[in-house]
Amino acid sequence: MIKVFKYRLYPTKKQAGFLVFQLEGHRYLYNQALAQRKELYQQTGKGIGYSLQATALLPKLRKENEQLAFCNYSSLQQTLRRLDKAFKAFFARIKSGEKAGPPRFKSAERFNTISYATPGDGCQIKENRLYLQNVGCIKVKWHRSIKGKVKTLSITRRNGKWYVSFAVECDPEPLPKIGKEVGIDLGLKAFVATSDGQQIEAPKYLRKSEKKLVKAQKRLSRRQKGSSRRRKAGVLLAKKHEEVANQRLDFCHKVAYCLVKAYDGFAVETLKVKAMVQNKYLSKSISDASWGMFLLILKGKAESAGRWYREVPSNGTSQRCSGCGEIVKKSLAVRTHNCPHCGLVLDRDQNAALNILKRAWTGPSALASKFEVSPRSCRL
Ligand SMILES: [Zn+2]
């Protein structure tokens, strides 16, 4: 399995200058390659693939542009691959009937990553520092050691800070069996509600920061466009976004870690991406983003620990009684599930989590994923 290890970089002023110079080179290549694809499509109705752009366009541009000549060759190829991936994802979305726009030209603010395909080609670890071709040896904060074989690495700029991410191939490290499985309901009131009645709420500091984020967003929208006060408000907003994102990521990792230690398997609801995108409230969209990220993290940790993880359709999980299966209608405000058919009284979210766990055992998703370790065999 692939794991990502991310570290903060501390380039000198000169090195940071070189990094920005290379980013600009990569961005120029990205935009030129995108323009070529668009032009060709408009003129002939045909597309152009990665290999042709890498063998014809890249060498030509590299001769003309000094920024490109300054960049590592195989990392430039990675940027072309990135564009190719963006197009493939775009076509896949169209094919599946989704509303999708083609890849867009990148402004300097929106282009922040350079990738290297193989360690050793233009990048390597030298004397505890990260060596990059034409940049030099950059100081790295190694806050933990890398486990496994490095496949690719990428350099990212975020709010003026630099990071390096190593994608590493590593073996799963199974944890001892516990003998318990859990259904998980994600909600606004409790971030996580489990089928055995536990609730984990988002911490106060996170909700506080989220409020500050909303405030910063409002401040920005009050400022006049093009003014320096607006620019400053923009910088502040970006900082708040980063703060919230970091806190949220930290919280999600901690919750997922606790769960993976405590249970052998996880049944969660499939998130409806479309419904999430359409809602207009910022606070809601923040929790939506957290849920998606949380499930990704939980899935990764579960896989790494040899636990099973299964997503099931979420429709009707809160209305159906987990005891007798009858539908018990209730509005969002009703927090307790009170079944008139079998007399079951439960917390609303716990009832939903129980239904989710049940579906993982009996639903079509359980039958479709027969190659997975079945939850029933885990229970023995
Ligand atoms: Zn019932």
Residues whose N, C-alpha, C, O or C-beta is under 5 A from the ligand:
A	BS01	ZN	C321 G323 C324 G325 C339 H341 C342 G343 L344
